[in-house]
């Protein structure tokens, strides 16, 4: 597979995934208290938002690369 086609397919897949999930969620554990045998942890859920514009740009960019590649061939 040509590198341009691979990049185009990758951009299309990333654009679709960005529309589907709209963010990356992860969990952090933070130690709040540590006194001898007594320990307390705090769990935080954080999300890195992915704007729909980013997904749209990736999707359109991948489609444009595929169409431009087919016209050049």
N, C-alpha and C positions, 0 to 999 in steps of 0.2 A: 504494500500500500504506500502510496506517495505521501511525503510529509505534509503537504498542503491539505490533502484529503483527510489525513489523520487529525490534523489541527482543526479542520472544519467540523468533523464529527465530534471531537472533544468539546468544542465550543457549544455545539448544539445540545449535547448531553448535559453540560454544566448549566446551560440556560434553562433547560427543562427542570433539572433538579433544583435550581434556585427558585423557580416558580412554585414547585411542589412544597419545599420545606420552609422557605422564607426566613431561614436563620439557622445558626449552628448553636446548639445548646450543650453546655458542659456543667459539671458539678465540681465544686471545690470543698475540701474539708479543712476547717480551721480549728486549731486547738485553742479553746477559750480559757480553761482553767486546768492547771496541772499541779496539784498539791498532794504530794505523797501518792497514796494509792487511788486518790480521787482525781478523775480526769473528766473533762467535759469538752465535747466537740460541737462545732456549729457547721451545718451543711448548707451551702449556698448554691442555688441553681442560677446560672448566668446564661444569657443569650447574646450572641453576636448577630445582629440583624443583617439580612441581605436584602437590599432594596430591590423591588421589582424592576427598576430601571437597569440595574446591573444584569439581571437575567435576560431582559429584553435585548440589551446590547450584545451579550454573548450569543444569543439565539440568532439574531439578525446577522451578526458578523459571520457565524458559521454558515448560514444559508448563502450569504453573499460570496464567501470563499468557494463553496460548492458550485454555485452558478457560474462564477468567473472561471473556475477550473474547467467546467464542461464547455464553455464557449471557447476557451483557448485550445482545447484538444481537438 
